[in-house]
Structure formats: structure tokens, C-alpha cells
Amino acid sequence: MTMNILSIAGTDPTGGAGIHADIKAFSAMGGYAMAAITAVVAQNTRGVRSFVALDPSFVGDQIDAVFDDVRVDAVKIGMVANARIVETIAQRLYAHRAGNIVLDPVMVAKSGDHLLEPDAVAAISELLVPLATVTTPNLPEADVLLGTDAKWSLDAMRTSAVELRQLGSEWILLKGGHLHGSAQSVDLLHGPQTTIELSAPRIRTRSDHGTGCTLSAAIAALLPTCSVEDSARMAKAYLHGALAASEDLDVGHGHGPLHHFHQLWRELPRSLAELSGTGETTTTQSAEHGNSR
């Protein structure tokens, strides 16, 4: 049975982050993707220009429309914009008895632009974190949630993961991408009576837009059928592959997107040949753009 996964998040016109990244990650993990939009964001690979938060009641209507008709197997929460939207999301998810909730506490875009109004931080901590099966902050977000200004190291991450879990989330995945100076990118998965280090070789690329969205979305898509530990491990492996293949894309002039469908696209020529009945792979070229497909 295909799992139905709902993203509650903001938009990205260039397709690298927000609900666009979530939909791609859900699909790549074999899930059926759905989305309720919290904010419309004018951004590209270079940065955020502005955003408009939707009316909280309309956000609630979107969530209700999904739950009233579709079996929802997991929920990923991303950009929430303000406290009133946070309150609405929490109320609706509680009323619908939603499970397998992954919270990515989006606060700042890759460009450094803020995506969260100041009044929302306390609301996220008090209302959404306790609902979450897994909360996935990066190091700057962990500082905001804890009200600290940590000098980050792996030991500091271990201490902070414990403190973050005390806010109420069942599991914490503290992402170490901002911990520079190491050839490995280490995330800490902290849950009931266990802390697990998830490590992968660090990839040097500017095409890293939407990494947090993608990782949390992949975990959400896997949670209905896998343990939290297995979901986190597989999601990190998928993210590593999407980052490694990101240079195959040519999108924008800033922080480009990941290659969410790197595995599928490599199989496309053979799959299309099989569908056409030729049994052969071919390469076609667009006369207008000169792009190989």
C-alpha cells in the first residue's frame, strides 16, 4: 500500500525547498505527496525577496480538507511563518489525531533570510515540538529553540540533543551540517535511552538548497513503514546521493537545488525504451535548449 504523506509548509518558485522539495522527496521515497501551504514565498537560489503568510483559518481549511477525505500516514511540518499559523496547525493535527509527525523548525533560509516572525519561536517550542515524533533542527535552529549561543562541537551537540528532547519531541535529529572542519557530516539521533551518530562524507557543493526540507521529508515518507532509526539512516543516505548528484542539474546562479530524482533519472532511458518496445536506449536533444534527456 502506498503511504500518503502531507507537507505543511511554504513555497519555493524555483522548486528547491519548501513544499516543492517535500513533494519530490516523498515521491522519491515511494510515497503519495500532498501539501497544505502556509506561506507563499518569493525566492530563488540567491535568496528570499519576501513572503506572504496565508490566513490561519485558510491553512486550517487545507489541513481539514485533506484529513476529511484521505488517510494520512505521516505529516511533515516546515515553514510556519507566525504564531497564529502554528496554533492552527497544532489544533488541527491534534483534532485529527495525526501521527508520524516530523517537524523541521524552519527559521532561516540557506541565504540567511528569515522565514519566521519572532512570535512564532515560542509557539513552535510549546505547541509543535511536543506533537512531533521527530524534530530535525540544525545547529542555528537548536540555538534558537534552547535560547543559547553554543560553541558547537560534537560533545556540545550530544548535550544539546538531550536538552532539545526535553522540550517534548519523542526523537531529536540534531543536524551537524554547520559543524565545519571535519571531512564527515555527523547528525545525532537522540531518542528514548539511545543516541546514534549518523555520519556521511561531507560533499563540497553550492547546490545545497533545501537539504533540511529534503531530509525531514524523506524521514516522514519512511516513518509509516520503518523504525525511526531506519528512517533516519535511509533518509540521510538518500540526501547524500541527492547532494552528490546535484551538479548534474543547472538551476540558478546561487545555492542550487538537490537532485531529488537522481536514481530515477538514471533509469529513465532504459525504462522508456522498454515502454516503447524498442529494447534500446536513446538520447534525444532539445533543439531549443540543447539539453540531453
Secondary structure as UniProt FT lines:
FT   STRAND          4..9
FT   TURN            13..14
FT   HELIX           18..28
FT   TURN            29..30
FT   STRAND          32..37
FT   STRAND          39..44
FT   TURN            45..46
FT   STRAND          47..53
FT   HELIX           56..67
FT   TURN            68..69
FT   STRAND          74..77
FT   HELIX           83..95
FT   TURN            96..97
FT   STRAND          101..103
FT   TURN            110..111
FT   TURN            118..119
FT   HELIX           120..123
FT   HELIX           124..128
FT   HELIX           129..131
FT   STRAND          134..135
FT   HELIX           139..146
FT   HELIX           154..165
FT   TURN            166..167
FT   STRAND          171..175
FT   TURN            177..178
FT   STRAND          184..191
FT   TURN            192..193
FT   STRAND          194..201
FT   HELIX           211..222
FT   TURN            223..225
FT   HELIX           228..244
FT   HELIX           246..248
FT   TURN            260..261
FT   HELIX           262..276
FT   TURN            287..289
//
